[in-house]
């Protein structure tokens, strides 16, 4: 872990303290963060459940990807920007919080899973779900892993809310 | 801030209702005590609550995007309706059920809270609006894909229902920041 100094510098910057000391800024950014994450989880879950054949089984995987990916990326970008703003306002408290670190480990895992899926597994995706073309097993595994990770991520996020300020460097 | 004063005043009014006694009684329920005394219980039910609204909101969003013509052009509006409608209503059931558990976990903090009741009012409006929106889709979906022009009211409804659910989520987040 990088020394506590850098997080302290970030947290004490004028920009960060503006967010931290305002009565409405943190909750407002948090609200946008929640709406963005809810959208990301819902859209990703639709794609995962299609891979598993649990929903939209009458449509091709490609059709689902075209429907959900733009929504996922737009909402994810919003979640990252708002998440950064929340982070800088309390950087030191987040960096010593194990649930925050777990949340980021799970997000990294979800990102790697998605990258591997699109780079290697998704070859031939255009046929999946078309008559006579089943979804391959490794795609279903990627979908299951994604679902599990995107359940763990909001859980860690919620526990952070109960443990911020409990841990010290 | 004027809105803060108004919310504070609203909460003061709640303090003079039988809700105080009722919420105190609920906090003595065995289930309430169990939720309070197990560290992971409340975050776990909050996660279920978030997952439920994720399914509800994303399904509503996809249906609205289909009405607006941005999404799902490979399926008819009738098919989109068949795909999303059951998920919207079963997710609502899970949303309300997990919400009731969360209400029991912190009865006073929620029931004596102006923002909680604002969220409940928004929820009733959003559910009513969803019913009306879906009825309106069903009335037009047979001819929709042949002539998707016009139908301005349905397009406005598609945007409005997404914003309404955003307002419900905002209410949920602000319960924690109510001026008391």
Interface residues (C-beta under 8 A of the other chain):
Chain A: X23 X24 X27 X30 X31 X34 X35 X37 X38 X39 X41 X42 X43 X45 X46 X55 X56 X58 X59 X60 X63 X67 X68 X71 X151 X154 X155 X158 X159 X161 X162
Chain B: X1 X39 X40 X42 X43 X44 X46 X47 X50 X51 X53 X54 X55 X56 X57 X58 X59 X61 X62 X65 X71 X72 X74 X75 X79 X83 X87 X166 X169 X170 X172 X173 X174 X176 X177
